[in-house]
Every structure is written in structure tokens, then in C-alpha cells.
Amino acid sequence: MTTKRRRSAVLTVETDEILVVRGGGGSMRAPCPVCRREVLMVSPDHAARIAGVSTRAIYRWVEEGAVHFTEKDTSVAICLPSLSACTPGTCAGIPAETGNTPRSKT
């Protein structure tokens, strides 16, 4: 009598994500008040391009506390690590676009 041998293999897949931020005017290293460490902070416009959403969506996420940010004078800087935790179209369960666009009166 012959016995069949079973082979098993363990496959481990490891992925890395690299985000290249170009354009020196839209980013800086600064302390994040929530992360409590120095991180790359980006402008709302730059954050919108990275996340693939509108600048308005970035400000909505800031107002809802979905992304970390810091303010200086009249400018806002977004914490890149907290933005990286967002998925396309939503951040911490907050959609990028609400669909409640004002209609023009006719």
C-alpha cells in the first residue's frame, strides 16, 4: 500500500508603499500635535492631490478631526501620516464629497 504525501507551503507577502512628495512649496517637516513627533506636513492643496480628492474634502476632514493638522497665522498644514491612513474617497468614515451641492435658483 502506498501513502500519498501532502506538501504544504507557507507564503508570506510583504508590501511597502512609497509616497513621493514633490514640489517644495507644498510640504515641510513640523511637529504634529496629535502624533507628538516631527512629521511631513503638507498644504491642503497638496493633500488633496495626494488623496485624490478636492481641497474642500480636505478641509471637511480637518473640521471633523479625521486628519491631524496644525495652524499658523492663516495657513493650515496637514499631517501626512494621518492622511496616509485615509482610503480613496473617505477618511475615518467621512466621505470626501457629501453630494449636497447647492443648487442654483431658477
Secondary structure, DSSP 4 states (H G I P E B T S, - for coil): ---PPP-----------------GGGEEEEEETTTTEEEEEE-HHHHHHHHTS-HHHHHHHHHHTSS-EEEETTEEEEEHHHHHTPBTTEETTEES--S-PPPPP-
